Amino acid sequence: MATVEERVKMVTAKVLDLDPERIHPEDSFTEDLGAESVQSIELVAMFEEEFGIEMDEDAALSVTTVGGAVDFITAVCKEQGVDVD
């Protein structure tokens, strides 16, 4: 099974039409990867679908980097009993 980081990169690449190899943990979704507000909301929805979780939208949208999303999603998965290891 792919790691949380690999899955976050795959979803991000799909939504933003980017090469997953060019996405790094320190990248900002908006500044480095060019996500617009509608795409940010789509990312949250796609992450929820990919991981089978429900995230607080405001909290999820406050995450600004790919690495931050990995940490946030990992924490939500643990809270909701979803195994991602």
PyMOL Python script that loads the backbone (N, CA, C, O; Angstrom):
from pymol import cmd

cmd.read_pdbstr("""\
ATOM      1  N   MET A   1       0.839  -1.193   0.000  1.00  0.00           N
ATOM      2  CA  MET A   1       0.000   0.000   0.000  1.00  0.00           C
ATOM      3  C   MET A   1       0.881   1.252   0.000  1.00  0.00           C
ATOM      4  O   MET A   1       1.920   1.295   0.659  1.00  0.00           O
ATOM      5  N   ALA A   2       0.457   2.246  -0.734  1.00  0.00           N
ATOM      6  CA  ALA A   2       1.204   3.497  -0.812  1.00  0.00           C
ATOM      7  C   ALA A   2       1.174   4.211   0.546  1.00  0.00           C
ATOM      8  O   ALA A   2       0.234   4.047   1.323  1.00  0.00           O
ATOM      9  N   THR A   3       2.206   4.996   0.814  1.00  0.00           N
ATOM     10  CA  THR A   3       2.255   5.767   2.050  1.00  0.00           C
ATOM     11  C   THR A   3       1.248   6.914   1.987  1.00  0.00           C
ATOM     12  O   THR A   3       0.720   7.238   0.923  1.00  0.00           O
ATOM     13  N   VAL A   4       0.994   7.519   3.142  1.00  0.00           N
ATOM     14  CA  VAL A   4       0.101   8.682   3.175  1.00  0.00           C
ATOM     15  C   VAL A   4       0.657   9.760   2.258  1.00  0.00           C
ATOM     16  O   VAL A   4      -0.094  10.371   1.497  1.00  0.00           O
ATOM     17  N   GLU A   5       1.971  10.002   2.319  1.00  0.00           N
ATOM     18  CA  GLU A   5       2.570  11.042   1.473  1.00  0.00           C
ATOM     19  C   GLU A   5       2.383  10.733  -0.011  1.00  0.00           C
ATOM     20  O   GLU A   5       2.045  11.622  -0.792  1.00  0.00           O
ATOM     21  N   GLU A   6       2.600   9.482  -0.403  1.00  0.00           N
ATOM     22  CA  GLU A   6       2.431   9.111  -1.819  1.00  0.00           C
ATOM     23  C   GLU A   6       0.985   9.307  -2.266  1.00  0.00           C
ATOM     24  O   GLU A   6       0.727   9.782  -3.371  1.00  0.00           O
ATOM     25  N   ARG A   7       0.051   8.939  -1.399  1.00  0.00           N
ATOM     26  CA  ARG A   7      -1.367   9.087  -1.739  1.00  0.00           C
ATOM     27  C   ARG A   7      -1.766  10.561  -1.804  1.00  0.00           C
ATOM     28  O   ARG A   7      -2.539  10.953  -2.678  1.00  0.00           O
ATOM     29  N   VAL A   8      -1.245  11.382  -0.886  1.00  0.00           N
ATOM     30  CA  VAL A   8      -1.524  12.824  -0.928  1.00  0.00           C
ATOM     31  C   VAL A   8      -0.974  13.412  -2.230  1.00  0.00           C
ATOM     32  O   VAL A   8      -1.644  14.217  -2.876  1.00  0.00           O
ATOM     33  N   LYS A   9       0.221  13.019  -2.609  1.00  0.00           N
ATOM     34  CA  LYS A   9       0.812  13.511  -3.862  1.00  0.00           C
ATOM     35  C   LYS A   9      -0.007  13.082  -5.070  1.00  0.00           C
ATOM     36  O   LYS A   9      -0.212  13.870  -5.993  1.00  0.00           O
ATOM     37  N   MET A  10      -0.481  11.828  -5.072  1.00  0.00           N
ATOM     38  CA  MET A  10      -1.270  11.333  -6.211  1.00  0.00           C
ATOM     39  C   MET A  10      -2.569  12.122  -6.355  1.00  0.00           C
ATOM     40  O   MET A  10      -2.936  12.516  -7.462  1.00  0.00           O
ATOM     41  N   VAL A  11      -3.261  12.352  -5.249  1.00  0.00           N
ATOM     42  CA  VAL A  11      -4.517  13.107  -5.290  1.00  0.00           C
ATOM     43  C   VAL A  11      -4.247  14.551  -5.713  1.00  0.00           C
ATOM     44  O   VAL A  11      -4.967  15.100  -6.548  1.00  0.00           O
ATOM     45  N   THR A  12      -3.216  15.162  -5.140  1.00  0.00           N
ATOM     46  CA  THR A  12      -2.865  16.538  -5.484  1.00  0.00           C
ATOM     47  C   THR A  12      -2.528  16.653  -6.969  1.00  0.00           C
ATOM     48  O   THR A  12      -2.976  17.581  -7.642  1.00  0.00           O
ATOM     49  N   ALA A  13      -1.745  15.715  -7.470  1.00  0.00           N
ATOM     50  CA  ALA A  13      -1.363  15.724  -8.889  1.00  0.00           C
ATOM     51  C   ALA A  13      -2.597  15.613  -9.780  1.00  0.00           C
ATOM     52  O   ALA A  13      -2.697  16.294 -10.801  1.00  0.00           O
ATOM     53  N   LYS A  14      -3.530  14.753  -9.391  1.00  0.00           N
ATOM     54  CA  LYS A  14      -4.738  14.551 -10.195  1.00  0.00           C
ATOM     55  C   LYS A  14      -5.599  15.812 -10.222  1.00  0.00           C
ATOM     56  O   LYS A  14      -6.042  16.245 -11.286  1.00  0.00           O
ATOM     57  N   VAL A  15      -5.834  16.400  -9.047  1.00  0.00           N
ATOM     58  CA  VAL A  15      -6.700  17.577  -8.960  1.00  0.00           C
ATOM     59  C   VAL A  15      -6.077  18.791  -9.649  1.00  0.00           C
ATOM     60  O   VAL A  15      -6.769  19.550 -10.328  1.00  0.00           O
ATOM     61  N   LEU A  16      -4.769  18.967  -9.470  1.00  0.00           N
ATOM     62  CA  LEU A  16      -4.100  20.157 -10.007  1.00  0.00           C
ATOM     63  C   LEU A  16      -3.432  19.910 -11.357  1.00  0.00           C
ATOM     64  O   LEU A  16      -2.792  20.808 -11.905  1.00  0.00           O
ATOM     65  N   ASP A  17      -3.575  18.700 -11.896  1.00  0.00           N
ATOM     66  CA  ASP A  17      -3.002  18.331 -13.190  1.00  0.00           C
ATOM     67  C   ASP A  17      -1.492  18.580 -13.220  1.00  0.00           C
ATOM     68  O   ASP A  17      -0.977  19.296 -14.079  1.00  0.00           O
ATOM     69  N   LEU A  18      -0.799  17.962 -12.252  1.00  0.00           N
ATOM     70  CA  LEU A  18       0.648  18.111 -12.120  1.00  0.00           C
ATOM     71  C   LEU A  18       1.318  16.738 -12.142  1.00  0.00           C
ATOM     72  O   LEU A  18       0.659  15.715 -11.953  1.00  0.00           O
ATOM     73  N   ASP A  19       2.615  16.724 -12.372  1.00  0.00           N
ATOM     74  CA  ASP A  19       3.415  15.504 -12.271  1.00  0.00           C
ATOM     75  C   ASP A  19       3.677  15.239 -10.790  1.00  0.00           C
ATOM     76  O   ASP A  19       4.256  16.090 -10.115  1.00  0.00           O
ATOM     77  N   PRO A  20       3.263  14.073 -10.262  1.00  0.00           N
ATOM     78  CA  PRO A  20       3.470  13.808  -8.828  1.00  0.00           C
ATOM     79  C   PRO A  20       4.939  13.859  -8.411  1.00  0.00           C
ATOM     80  O   PRO A  20       5.238  14.124  -7.246  1.00  0.00           O
ATOM     81  N   GLU A  21       5.849  13.613  -9.337  1.00  0.00           N
ATOM     82  CA  GLU A  21       7.285  13.668  -9.017  1.00  0.00           C
ATOM     83  C   GLU A  21       7.744  15.093  -8.697  1.00  0.00           C
ATOM     84  O   GLU A  21       8.789  15.285  -8.076  1.00  0.00           O
ATOM     85  N   ARG A  22       6.969  16.083  -9.119  1.00  0.00           N
ATOM     86  CA  ARG A  22       7.363  17.485  -8.898  1.00  0.00           C
ATOM     87  C   ARG A  22       6.706  18.086  -7.659  1.00  0.00           C
ATOM     88  O   ARG A  22       6.832  19.283  -7.405  1.00  0.00           O
ATOM     89  N   ILE A  23       6.010  17.259  -6.894  1.00  0.00           N
ATOM     90  CA  ILE A  23       5.332  17.721  -5.679  1.00  0.00           C
ATOM     91  C   ILE A  23       6.172  17.303  -4.469  1.00  0.00           C
ATOM     92  O   ILE A  23       6.535  16.136  -4.325  1.00  0.00           O
ATOM     93  N   HIS A  24       6.474  18.276  -3.602  1.00  0.00           N
ATOM     94  CA  HIS A  24       7.340  18.037  -2.449  1.00  0.00           C
ATOM     95  C   HIS A  24       6.634  18.442  -1.156  1.00  0.00           C
ATOM     96  O   HIS A  24       5.749  19.298  -1.178  1.00  0.00           O
ATOM     97  N   PRO A  25       7.018  17.830  -0.020  1.00  0.00           N
ATOM     98  CA  PRO A  25       6.342  18.134   1.252  1.00  0.00           C
ATOM     99  C   PRO A  25       6.330  19.617   1.616  1.00  0.00           C
ATOM    100  O   PRO A  25       5.378  20.095   2.233  1.00  0.00           O
ATOM    101  N   GLU A  26       7.373  20.343   1.240  1.00  0.00           N
ATOM    102  CA  GLU A  26       7.435  21.755   1.616  1.00  0.00           C
ATOM    103  C   GLU A  26       6.632  22.667   0.686  1.00  0.00           C
ATOM    104  O   GLU A  26       6.509  23.863   0.952  1.00  0.00           O
ATOM    105  N   ASP A  27       6.088  22.119  -0.396  1.00  0.00           N
ATOM    106  CA  ASP A  27       5.335  22.934  -1.354  1.00  0.00           C
ATOM    107  C   ASP A  27       4.032  23.452  -0.759  1.00  0.00           C
ATOM    108  O   ASP A  27       3.297  22.727  -0.088  1.00  0.00           O
ATOM    109  N   SER A  28       3.770  24.730  -1.026  1.00  0.00           N
ATOM    110  CA  SER A  28       2.499  25.336  -0.659  1.00  0.00           C
ATOM    111  C   SER A  28       1.483  25.005  -1.756  1.00  0.00           C
ATOM    112  O   SER A  28       1.786  25.108  -2.945  1.00  0.00           O
ATOM    113  N   PHE A  29       0.280  24.607  -1.346  1.00  0.00           N
ATOM    114  CA  PHE A  29      -0.745  24.287  -2.337  1.00  0.00           C
ATOM    115  C   PHE A  29      -1.044  25.476  -3.248  1.00  0.00           C
ATOM    116  O   PHE A  29      -1.205  25.306  -4.456  1.00  0.00           O
ATOM    117  N   THR A  30      -1.119  26.672  -2.678  1.00  0.00           N
ATOM    118  CA  THR A  30      -1.483  27.835  -3.486  1.00  0.00           C
ATOM    119  C   THR A  30      -0.271  28.487  -4.149  1.00  0.00           C
ATOM    120  O   THR A  30      -0.279  28.729  -5.356  1.00  0.00           O
ATOM    121  N   GLU A  31       0.766  28.771  -3.367  1.00  0.00           N
ATOM    122  CA  GLU A  31       1.902  29.511  -3.908  1.00  0.00           C
ATOM    123  C   GLU A  31       2.773  28.686  -4.848  1.00  0.00           C
ATOM    124  O   GLU A  31       3.162  29.170  -5.910  1.00  0.00           O
ATOM    125  N   ASP A  32       3.084  27.447  -4.472  1.00  0.00           N
ATOM    126  CA  ASP A  32       3.988  26.630  -5.285  1.00  0.00           C
ATOM    127  C   ASP A  32       3.264  25.784  -6.331  1.00  0.00           C
ATOM    128  O   ASP A  32       3.777  25.571  -7.429  1.00  0.00           O
ATOM    129  N   LEU A  33       2.074  25.307  -5.984  1.00  0.00           N
ATOM    130  CA  LEU A  33       1.378  24.377  -6.873  1.00  0.00           C
ATOM    131  C   LEU A  33       0.215  25.020  -7.633  1.00  0.00           C
ATOM    132  O   LEU A  33      -0.377  24.394  -8.512  1.00  0.00           O
ATOM    133  N   GLY A  34      -0.107  26.264  -7.292  1.00  0.00           N
ATOM    134  CA  GLY A  34      -1.097  27.022  -8.059  1.00  0.00           C
ATOM    135  C   GLY A  34      -2.553  26.677  -7.796  1.00  0.00           C
ATOM    136  O   GLY A  34      -3.409  26.954  -8.635  1.00  0.00           O
ATOM    137  N   ALA A  35      -2.854  26.078  -6.646  1.00  0.00           N
ATOM    138  CA  ALA A  35      -4.250  25.734  -6.342  1.00  0.00           C
ATOM    139  C   ALA A  35      -5.069  26.999  -6.118  1.00  0.00           C
ATOM    140  O   ALA A  35      -4.636  27.925  -5.433  1.00  0.00           O
ATOM    141  N   GLU A  36      -6.255  27.019  -6.705  1.00  0.00           N
ATOM    142  CA  GLU A  36      -7.200  28.107  -6.474  1.00  0.00           C
ATOM    143  C   GLU A  36      -8.198  27.638  -5.424  1.00  0.00           C
ATOM    144  O   GLU A  36      -8.217  26.460  -5.069  1.00  0.00           O
ATOM    145  N   SER A  37      -9.028  28.550  -4.925  1.00  0.00           N
ATOM    146  CA  SER A  37      -9.914  28.202  -3.807  1.00  0.00           C
ATOM    147  C   SER A  37     -10.839  27.034  -4.135  1.00  0.00           C
ATOM    148  O   SER A  37     -11.061  26.173  -3.284  1.00  0.00           O
ATOM    149  N   VAL A  38     -11.378  26.986  -5.338  1.00  0.00           N
ATOM    150  CA  VAL A  38     -12.260  25.880  -5.718  1.00  0.00           C
ATOM    151  C   VAL A  38     -11.481  24.566  -5.708  1.00  0.00           C
ATOM    152  O   VAL A  38     -12.002  23.537  -5.278  1.00  0.00           O
ATOM    153  N   GLN A  39     -10.248  24.599  -6.176  1.00  0.00           N
ATOM    154  CA  GLN A  39      -9.417  23.397  -6.190  1.00  0.00           C
ATOM    155  C   GLN A  39      -9.060  22.966  -4.765  1.00  0.00           C
ATOM    156  O   GLN A  39      -8.961  21.771  -4.489  1.00  0.00           O
ATOM    157  N   SER A  40      -8.871  23.913  -3.876  1.00  0.00           N
ATOM    158  CA  SER A  40      -8.578  23.570  -2.482  1.00  0.00           C
ATOM    159  C   SER A  40      -9.736  22.787  -1.870  1.00  0.00           C
ATOM    160  O   SER A  40      -9.519  21.814  -1.147  1.00  0.00           O
ATOM    161  N   ILE A  41     -10.960  23.211  -2.158  1.00  0.00           N
ATOM    162  CA  ILE A  41     -12.140  22.508  -1.656  1.00  0.00           C
ATOM    163  C   ILE A  41     -12.222  21.120  -2.299  1.00  0.00           C
ATOM    164  O   ILE A  41     -12.560  20.142  -1.632  1.00  0.00           O
ATOM    165  N   GLU A  42     -11.915  21.039  -3.589  1.00  0.00           N
ATOM    166  CA  GLU A  42     -11.911  19.748  -4.277  1.00  0.00           C
ATOM    167  C   GLU A  42     -10.853  18.816  -3.679  1.00  0.00           C
ATOM    168  O   GLU A  42     -11.088  17.616  -3.536  1.00  0.00           O
ATOM    169  N   LEU A  43      -9.698  19.369  -3.333  1.00  0.00           N
ATOM    170  CA  LEU A  43      -8.650  18.560  -2.700  1.00  0.00           C
ATOM    171  C   LEU A  43      -9.142  17.950  -1.392  1.00  0.00           C
ATOM    172  O   LEU A  43      -8.923  16.766  -1.136  1.00  0.00           O
ATOM    173  N   VAL A  44      -9.803  18.750  -0.570  1.00  0.00           N
ATOM    174  CA  VAL A  44     -10.322  18.246   0.705  1.00  0.00           C
ATOM    175  C   VAL A  44     -11.280  17.081   0.447  1.00  0.00           C
ATOM    176  O   VAL A  44     -11.190  16.043   1.103  1.00  0.00           O
ATOM    177  N   ALA A  45     -12.187  17.255  -0.501  1.00  0.00           N
ATOM    178  CA  ALA A  45     -13.155  16.203  -0.825  1.00  0.00           C
ATOM    179  C   ALA A  45     -12.460  14.944  -1.339  1.00  0.00           C
ATOM    180  O   ALA A  45     -12.833  13.831  -0.970  1.00  0.00           O
ATOM    181  N   MET A  46     -11.462  15.120  -2.179  1.00  0.00           N
ATOM    182  CA  MET A  46     -10.745  13.973  -2.749  1.00  0.00           C
ATOM    183  C   MET A  46      -9.910  13.260  -1.688  1.00  0.00           C
ATOM    184  O   MET A  46      -9.803  12.034  -1.707  1.00  0.00           O
ATOM    185  N   PHE A  47      -9.313  14.022  -0.759  1.00  0.00           N
ATOM    186  CA  PHE A  47      -8.565  13.394   0.343  1.00  0.00           C
ATOM    187  C   PHE A  47      -9.516  12.567   1.209  1.00  0.00           C
ATOM    188  O   PHE A  47      -9.179  11.459   1.626  1.00  0.00           O
ATOM    189  N   GLU A  48     -10.710  13.114   1.478  1.00  0.00           N
ATOM    190  CA  GLU A  48     -11.688  12.374   2.281  1.00  0.00           C
ATOM    191  C   GLU A  48     -12.054  11.061   1.585  1.00  0.00           C
ATOM    192  O   GLU A  48     -12.133  10.011   2.223  1.00  0.00           O
ATOM    193  N   GLU A  49     -12.272  11.131   0.286  1.00  0.00           N
ATOM    194  CA  GLU A  49     -12.627   9.935  -0.482  1.00  0.00           C
ATOM    195  C   GLU A  49     -11.469   8.934  -0.516  1.00  0.00           C
ATOM    196  O   GLU A  49     -11.675   7.737  -0.317  1.00  0.00           O
ATOM    197  N   GLU A  50     -10.259   9.422  -0.768  1.00  0.00           N
ATOM    198  CA  GLU A  50      -9.078   8.557  -0.869  1.00  0.00           C
ATOM    199  C   GLU A  50      -8.827   7.791   0.433  1.00  0.00           C
ATOM    200  O   GLU A  50      -8.489   6.607   0.413  1.00  0.00           O
ATOM    201  N   PHE A  51      -8.996   8.483   1.560  1.00  0.00           N
ATOM    202  CA  PHE A  51      -8.650   7.883   2.851  1.00  0.00           C
ATOM    203  C   PHE A  51      -9.856   7.349   3.619  1.00  0.00           C
ATOM    204  O   PHE A  51      -9.691   6.712   4.659  1.00  0.00           O
ATOM    205  N   GLY A  52     -11.065   7.601   3.122  1.00  0.00           N
ATOM    206  CA  GLY A  52     -12.259   7.119   3.819  1.00  0.00           C
ATOM    207  C   GLY A  52     -12.480   7.810   5.151  1.00  0.00           C
ATOM    208  O   GLY A  52     -12.861   7.177   6.135  1.00  0.00           O
ATOM    209  N   ILE A  53     -12.236   9.117   5.177  1.00  0.00           N
ATOM    210  CA  ILE A  53     -12.356   9.895   6.412  1.00  0.00           C
ATOM    211  C   ILE A  53     -13.260  11.101   6.181  1.00  0.00           C
ATOM    212  O   ILE A  53     -13.621  11.424   5.049  1.00  0.00           O
ATOM    213  N   GLU A  54     -13.617  11.761   7.288  1.00  0.00           N
ATOM    214  CA  GLU A  54     -14.309  13.045   7.221  1.00  0.00           C
ATOM    215  C   GLU A  54     -13.448  14.063   7.954  1.00  0.00           C
ATOM    216  O   GLU A  54     -13.043  13.856   9.098  1.00  0.00           O
ATOM    217  N   MET A  55     -13.181  15.162   7.269  1.00  0.00           N
ATOM    218  CA  MET A  55     -12.347  16.215   7.867  1.00  0.00           C
ATOM    219  C   MET A  55     -13.180  17.465   8.096  1.00  0.00           C
ATOM    220  O   MET A  55     -14.109  17.751   7.341  1.00  0.00           O
ATOM    221  N   ASP A  56     -12.843  18.206   9.143  1.00  0.00           N
ATOM    222  CA  ASP A  56     -13.426  19.524   9.355  1.00  0.00           C
ATOM    223  C   ASP A  56     -12.916  20.415   8.230  1.00  0.00           C
ATOM    224  O   ASP A  56     -11.711  20.634   8.106  1.00  0.00           O
ATOM    225  N   GLU A  57     -13.830  20.928   7.412  1.00  0.00           N
ATOM    226  CA  GLU A  57     -13.408  21.660   6.220  1.00  0.00           C
ATOM    227  C   GLU A  57     -12.563  22.884   6.547  1.00  0.00           C
ATOM    228  O   GLU A  57     -11.555  23.128   5.883  1.00  0.00           O
ATOM    229  N   ASP A  58     -12.952  23.658   7.557  1.00  0.00           N
ATOM    230  CA  ASP A  58     -12.178  24.853   7.903  1.00  0.00           C
ATOM    231  C   ASP A  58     -10.765  24.480   8.350  1.00  0.00           C
ATOM    232  O   ASP A  58      -9.793  25.125   7.956  1.00  0.00           O
ATOM    233  N   ALA A  59     -10.657  23.439   9.173  1.00  0.00           N
ATOM    234  CA  ALA A  59      -9.337  22.996   9.638  1.00  0.00           C
ATOM    235  C   ALA A  59      -8.515  22.481   8.472  1.00  0.00           C
ATOM    236  O   ALA A  59      -7.324  22.775   8.370  1.00  0.00           O
ATOM    237  N   ALA A  60      -9.148  21.709   7.587  1.00  0.00           N
ATOM    238  CA  ALA A  60      -8.432  21.157   6.437  1.00  0.00           C
ATOM    239  C   ALA A  60      -7.954  22.265   5.496  1.00  0.00           C
ATOM    240  O   ALA A  60      -6.841  22.207   4.973  1.00  0.00           O
ATOM    241  N   LEU A  61      -8.797  23.266   5.287  1.00  0.00           N
ATOM    242  CA  LEU A  61      -8.423  24.357   4.378  1.00  0.00           C
ATOM    243  C   LEU A  61      -7.350  25.264   4.974  1.00  0.00           C
ATOM    244  O   LEU A  61      -6.716  26.030   4.249  1.00  0.00           O
ATOM    245  N   SER A  62      -7.141  25.185   6.290  1.00  0.00           N
ATOM    246  CA  SER A  62      -6.094  26.003   6.912  1.00  0.00           C
ATOM    247  C   SER A  62      -4.706  25.384   6.727  1.00  0.00           C
ATOM    248  O   SER A  62      -3.695  26.033   6.994  1.00  0.00           O
ATOM    249  N   VAL A  63      -4.660  24.126   6.270  1.00  0.00           N
ATOM    250  CA  VAL A  63      -3.379  23.458   6.011  1.00  0.00           C
ATOM    251  C   VAL A  63      -2.836  24.011   4.698  1.00  0.00           C
ATOM    252  O   VAL A  63      -3.534  24.001   3.684  1.00  0.00           O
ATOM    253  N   THR A  64      -1.595  24.494   4.712  1.00  0.00           N
ATOM    254  CA  THR A  64      -1.085  25.193   3.528  1.00  0.00           C
ATOM    255  C   THR A  64      -0.066  24.422   2.707  1.00  0.00           C
ATOM    256  O   THR A  64       0.154  24.748   1.540  1.00  0.00           O
ATOM    257  N   THR A  65       0.568  23.393   3.300  1.00  0.00           N
ATOM    258  CA  THR A  65       1.611  22.679   2.567  1.00  0.00           C
ATOM    259  C   THR A  65       1.267  21.199   2.397  1.00  0.00           C
ATOM    260  O   THR A  65       0.422  20.653   3.106  1.00  0.00           O
ATOM    261  N   VAL A  66       1.936  20.576   1.451  1.00  0.00           N
ATOM    262  CA  VAL A  66       1.740  19.147   1.207  1.00  0.00           C
ATOM    263  C   VAL A  66       2.112  18.341   2.453  1.00  0.00           C
ATOM    264  O   VAL A  66       1.374  17.440   2.851  1.00  0.00           O
ATOM    265  N   GLY A  67       3.246  18.659   3.063  1.00  0.00           N
ATOM    266  CA  GLY A  67       3.666  17.972   4.283  1.00  0.00           C
ATOM    267  C   GLY A  67       2.675  18.177   5.418  1.00  0.00           C
ATOM    268  O   GLY A  67       2.406  17.262   6.197  1.00  0.00           O
ATOM    269  N   GLY A  68       2.138  19.384   5.503  1.00  0.00           N
ATOM    270  CA  GLY A  68       1.110  19.662   6.513  1.00  0.00           C
ATOM    271  C   GLY A  68      -0.134  18.823   6.287  1.00  0.00           C
ATOM    272  O   GLY A  68      -0.761  18.363   7.240  1.00  0.00           O
ATOM    273  N   ALA A  69      -0.492  18.624   5.017  1.00  0.00           N
ATOM    274  CA  ALA A  69      -1.650  17.785   4.694  1.00  0.00           C
ATOM    275  C   ALA A  69      -1.395  16.339   5.090  1.00  0.00           C
ATOM    276  O   ALA A  69      -2.288  15.669   5.609  1.00  0.00           O
ATOM    277  N   VAL A  70      -0.185  15.856   4.847  1.00  0.00           N
ATOM    278  CA  VAL A  70       0.168  14.486   5.237  1.00  0.00           C
ATOM    279  C   VAL A  70       0.001  14.321   6.747  1.00  0.00           C
ATOM    280  O   VAL A  70      -0.609  13.354   7.202  1.00  0.00           O
ATOM    281  N   ASP A  71       0.535  15.255   7.515  1.00  0.00           N
ATOM    282  CA  ASP A  71       0.427  15.196   8.984  1.00  0.00           C
ATOM    283  C   ASP A  71      -1.029  15.285   9.441  1.00  0.00           C
ATOM    284  O   ASP A  71      -1.465  14.534  10.314  1.00  0.00           O
ATOM    285  N   PHE A  72      -1.772  16.214   8.838  1.00  0.00           N
ATOM    286  CA  PHE A  72      -3.173  16.434   9.208  1.00  0.00           C
ATOM    287  C   PHE A  72      -4.002  15.185   8.906  1.00  0.00           C
ATOM    288  O   PHE A  72      -4.772  14.729   9.751  1.00  0.00           O
ATOM    289  N   ILE A  73      -3.844  14.636   7.701  1.00  0.00           N
ATOM    290  CA  ILE A  73      -4.610  13.455   7.297  1.00  0.00           C
ATOM    291  C   ILE A  73      -4.236  12.250   8.160  1.00  0.00           C
ATOM    292  O   ILE A  73      -5.106  11.471   8.550  1.00  0.00           O
ATOM    293  N   THR A  74      -2.951  12.099   8.456  1.00  0.00           N
ATOM    294  CA  THR A  74      -2.512  11.002   9.319  1.00  0.00           C
ATOM    295  C   THR A  74      -3.191  11.095  10.687  1.00  0.00           C
ATOM    296  O   THR A  74      -3.650  10.089  11.228  1.00  0.00           O
ATOM    297  N   ALA A  75      -3.250  12.303  11.239  1.00  0.00           N
ATOM    298  CA  ALA A  75      -3.879  12.509  12.546  1.00  0.00           C
ATOM    299  C   ALA A  75      -5.377  12.212  12.491  1.00  0.00           C
ATOM    300  O   ALA A  75      -5.918  11.578  13.398  1.00  0.00           O
ATOM    301  N   VAL A  76      -6.048  12.666  11.435  1.00  0.00           N
ATOM    302  CA  VAL A  76      -7.489  12.421  11.300  1.00  0.00           C
ATOM    303  C   VAL A  76      -7.754  10.925  11.139  1.00  0.00           C
ATOM    304  O   VAL A  76      -8.708  10.398  11.710  1.00  0.00           O
ATOM    305  N   CYS A  77      -6.918  10.243  10.368  1.00  0.00           N
ATOM    306  CA  CYS A  77      -7.078   8.795  10.194  1.00  0.00           C
ATOM    307  C   CYS A  77      -6.962   8.083  11.540  1.00  0.00           C
ATOM    308  O   CYS A  77      -7.750   7.183  11.835  1.00  0.00           O
ATOM    309  N   LYS A  78      -5.986   8.479  12.356  1.00  0.00           N
ATOM    310  CA  LYS A  78      -5.817   7.860  13.669  1.00  0.00           C
ATOM    311  C   LYS A  78      -7.028   8.127  14.552  1.00  0.00           C
ATOM    312  O   LYS A  78      -7.507   7.225  15.240  1.00  0.00           O
ATOM    313  N   GLU A  79      -7.527   9.369  14.537  1.00  0.00           N
ATOM    314  CA  GLU A  79      -8.716   9.729  15.333  1.00  0.00           C
ATOM    315  C   GLU A  79      -9.924   8.894  14.928  1.00  0.00           C
ATOM    316  O   GLU A  79     -10.731   8.499  15.770  1.00  0.00           O
ATOM    317  N   GLN A  80     -10.038   8.630  13.624  1.00  0.00           N
ATOM    318  CA  GLN A  80     -11.231   7.947  13.110  1.00  0.00           C
ATOM    319  C   GLN A  80     -11.015   6.446  12.943  1.00  0.00           C
ATOM    320  O   GLN A  80     -11.868   5.747  12.395  1.00  0.00           O
ATOM    321  N   GLY A  81      -9.885   5.960  13.413  1.00  0.00           N
ATOM    322  CA  GLY A  81      -9.639   4.524  13.382  1.00  0.00           C
ATOM    323  C   GLY A  81      -9.346   3.945  12.012  1.00  0.00           C
ATOM    324  O   GLY A  81      -9.580   2.761  11.769  1.00  0.00           O
ATOM    325  N   VAL A  82      -8.834   4.778  11.117  1.00  0.00           N
ATOM    326  CA  VAL A  82      -8.494   4.319   9.774  1.00  0.00           C
ATOM    327  C   VAL A  82      -7.020   3.978   9.743  1.00  0.00           C
ATOM    328  O   VAL A  82      -6.183   4.831  10.043  1.00  0.00           O
ATOM    329  N   ASP A  83      -6.685   2.753   9.387  1.00  0.00           N
ATOM    330  CA  ASP A  83      -5.286   2.294   9.354  1.00  0.00           C
ATOM    331  C   ASP A  83      -4.614   2.767   8.081  1.00  0.00           C
ATOM    332  O   ASP A  83      -5.056   2.440   6.980  1.00  0.00           O
ATOM    333  N   VAL A  84      -3.542   3.540   8.229  1.00  0.00           N
ATOM    334  CA  VAL A  84      -2.815   4.045   7.056  1.00  0.00           C
ATOM    335  C   VAL A  84      -1.352   3.615   7.055  1.00  0.00           C
ATOM    336  O   VAL A  84      -0.586   4.064   6.203  1.00  0.00           O
ATOM    337  N   ASP A  85      -0.946   2.759   7.987  1.00  0.00           N
ATOM    338  CA  ASP A  85       0.446   2.327   8.038  1.00  0.00           C
ATOM    339  C   ASP A  85       0.691   1.155   7.117  1.00  0.00           C
ATOM    340  O   ASP A  85       1.815   0.659   7.034  1.00  0.00           O
TER     341      ASP A  85
END
""", "prot")
cmd.dss("prot")
cmd.show_as("cartoon", "prot")
cmd.util.cbc("prot")
cmd.orient("prot")
